[in-house]
Amino acid sequence: MRAVIITRPGGPEVLEIQKRPDPVPGVGQIRVRVRASALNRADLLQRGGNYPVPAGYAADIAGMEYAGEVDDLGPGASLWKTGDRVMGIVGGAGHAELLCVHEREAMAVPRDMSWEDAAAIPEAFLTAFDALFNRLDLRIGETLLIHAVGSGVGTAALQLARANGARVVGTARTAEKLERAKVLGLDIAIDASRGDWAGQVETAVGGQSVNAVMDLVGGSYLEGNLRVIALLGRIVVVGLTAGATAQFNMGVLLRKRITIVGTVLRARPIEEKIALARAFADRGLPLFDSGRLKPVVDRVFGFDQIREAHETMESNRTFGKIVLSW
């Protein structure tokens, strides 16, 4: 099989497409012929040698999601048959033509959906689904603030929150991204490039604080989150593009009785990933068939354009997902 190989830590120039032995599915596994995958920030970190790979995955092949057809069944696997269209998340090695995964981690590709659109679903929507409903316990009628609302996870969270009856405030650093987010249902757009985004949020919500925050930025945004969060508010930190450290007033934390939780999906035990996949398959996938949810694809690159794809993600000018296709 062909695979994108990280030949050494470094920039996009270290990526090469090379041949590797075909993987063999183990007990309870299926082998998937990958038709499309997508690019994530973790792939860039892994390329630079800055992201520990979960046990059992090769450090030289990135890729956290896939869409393709079942190619072979391992011993005891019975949930799928060869030729079935599946998609899902994986701890690594998604940027290859063949991939072995546990059969219960795989989800059916929504009917009539292209491989490219399907590849834009797993990581973004599973991460957002888990953050909103398992970590934040988001409820109907609440106001949710999403930082980096134009990102892959941000656009997924926006749609899931609106589909579940929440009002959404979103930040981004360009007016273009905010306008595109409005098409997806964004209620209140906040241009973080203008400074004092917290003050903008306070003005926009009319003195009513937000009930929950999904933070894909991290760093100094924590101070603003505490400023705009309501009594008994909840904050989930999903990304750290602005840095991993912050100072904040713990008195506000106590006074408002705020809950702050962090989350990461890639390193979780397989049992947790299976449970999340099954929950999303039941509650989330039907919303694609009904049109209430849709994958958001910024650009599609061939895997032979992998270096250009990495450079495009590093530019921070994308809206939604960068998809890779064989």
Secondary structure, DSSP 8 states (H G I E B T S, - for coil): -EEEEE-SSSSGGGEEEEE-------TTEEEEEEEEEEE-HHHHHHHTT-S---TTS-TT---SEEEEEEEEE-TT--S--TT-EEEEE-SS--SBSEEEEETTT-EE--TT--HHHHHTSHHHHHHHHIIIIIIS---TT-EEEEESTTBHHHHHHHHHHHHTT-EEEEEESSHHHHHHHHHTT-SEEEEGGGS-HHHHHHHHTTT--EEEEEESS-TTHHHHHHHHEEEEEEEEE---TT-S-----HHHHHHHT-EEEE--STTS-HHHHHHHHHHHHHHTHHHHHTTS----EEEEEEGGGHHHHHHHHHTT---BEEEEE-
